[in-house]
Structure formats: structure tokens, C-alpha cells
Amino acid sequence: MNGHKAKKSFGQNFLVDQTIIAEIVRAIRPEPNDSMVEIGPGLGALTRPLLQHLHTLHVVEIDRDII
């Protein structure tokens, strides 16, 4: 988990199951020209696979320890 402990105050739960990540990306069906915003990207579990399909992905993270 990259040494970062989930903070209950932020309601953090880090996605680590690669099967679930792949299912989410398939459900989203990202296309290169799509414009997306990921709220709470955490450690980037979804960010990385989404960027394989998108030219641009905006992410918003409030946990300064992750940024």
C-alpha cells in the first residue's frame, strides 16, 4: 500500500484488487476523447489504468500526505 495508512477521518479505503480495478475500468469504458475527473484517487489504483485509455484525467485529492 505504498506505506500510506488509510485515514478514517477521510473515510479512506484503498483499492488493491486488480480484478475489481479491471472490472471498474471496463464498466467505465473510457475513450481517448473522454473528459473525466477522479475524486479521491488515493494511491492511483484506478488512475493508472484509466490513463492507458484517456488523454486527460483530472484528479482531486484532499489528503496532502498522498499528494
C-alpha positions in Angstrom: 0.0 0.0 0.0 3.0 2.3 -0.6 3.5 2.9 3.1 0.4 5.2 3.5 -2.1 4.2 6.2 -5.7 4.8 5.4 -7.2 7.7 7.4 -10.6 7.1 9.0 -11.2 10.8 9.1 -11.2 10.9 5.3 -13.1 7.6 5.0 -10.2 6.1 3.0 -10.3 2.6 1.7 -7.6 1.8 -0.8 -8.5 -0.3 -3.8 -5.9 -3.0 -4.4 -7.8 -5.9 -6.0 -6.6 -5.9 -9.7 -9.7 -7.9 -10.8 -12.0 -5.3 -9.3 -10.0 -2.5 -10.8 -10.2 -4.1 -14.2 -14.0 -4.5 -13.8 -14.4 -0.9 -12.9 -12.4 0.3 -15.9 -14.4 -2.0 -18.2 -17.6 -0.6 -16.8 -16.5 3.0 -17.3 -15.4 2.2 -20.9 -13.1 5.2 -21.2 -12.4 6.6 -24.7 -9.4 8.8 -25.6 -11.5 11.9 -26.1 -13.5 11.5 -22.8 -13.0 14.1 -20.2 -13.0 12.6 -16.7 -12.5 13.7 -13.1 -11.4 11.2 -10.4 -12.3 12.3 -6.9 -10.1 10.8 -4.2 -7.6 9.0 -6.4 -5.7 7.8 -3.4 -2.6 5.8 -4.5 -3.6 5.8 -8.1 -5.1 2.3 -8.4 -7.7 3.5 -10.9 -5.7 6.5 -12.2 -3.0 4.4 -13.9 -5.3 2.1 -15.8 -7.6 4.9 -16.8 -4.7 6.9 -18.2 -4.0 4.0 -20.5 -7.2 4.9 -22.3 -7.5 8.7 -21.8 -5.5 11.6 -23.0 -6.5 13.7 -19.9 -7.7 12.8 -16.5 -8.1 15.4 -13.7 -7.8 14.1 -10.2 -8.8 15.7 -6.9 -7.2 14.5 -3.7 -7.6 16.2 -0.3 -5.1 14.1 1.7 -1.9 16.1 1.5 0.1 13.1 2.7 -0.7 11.3 -0.6 -0.1 14.2 -3.0 
